[in-house]
Amino acid sequence: MTYEAEVQFKFDATFTPTYGTSSWTDDDYIPEEHYKITAPAADLNCKQYFKLFEKFMLCVGMDPASIRSAAMSLVFNDCVREEDQRKVCKEYELTMDEDLEKKYQEFMKRDAEWAKMNAHYKENVIDSANGVN
């Protein structure tokens, strides 16, 4: 059995200027725009579909920052279980806001340990340099 599939994203736009009502001239617009992006879909995974759709959105003028924000909103919203959000955070090494205090306390503890080790090291190096055993 043979399976073939194709996904298409299509965008068609026309611009008809209304003279005398705007500061825009017809040189500011292309009278017609047609975009068609196709890809073989038989073996695309989810990330490849998103990459394809990202290219389509860029093609029709979306801002890259807006695209990324929209993609993140699919994960981090009230309709997604916190457990699933945390899985994504772990995969991409992100910290959720509600975990920042715990992370801060861990950093403070680690910094204190480093300060203690450095003080001990400096004390021993200075004593060794001065001939103190």
SULVEN-V105770 format. One line per field, one symbol per residue. burial: + if it has 9 or more other C-alpha atoms within 8 Angstrom, else -. A space follows every 10 residues. Layout:
burial->???
This chain:
burial->-----+--+- +--------- ---------+ --+-+----+ +-------+- --++-+++-- -+----+--- ----+----+ ---+++-++- ---------+ ---------- ---------- ------++-- ---
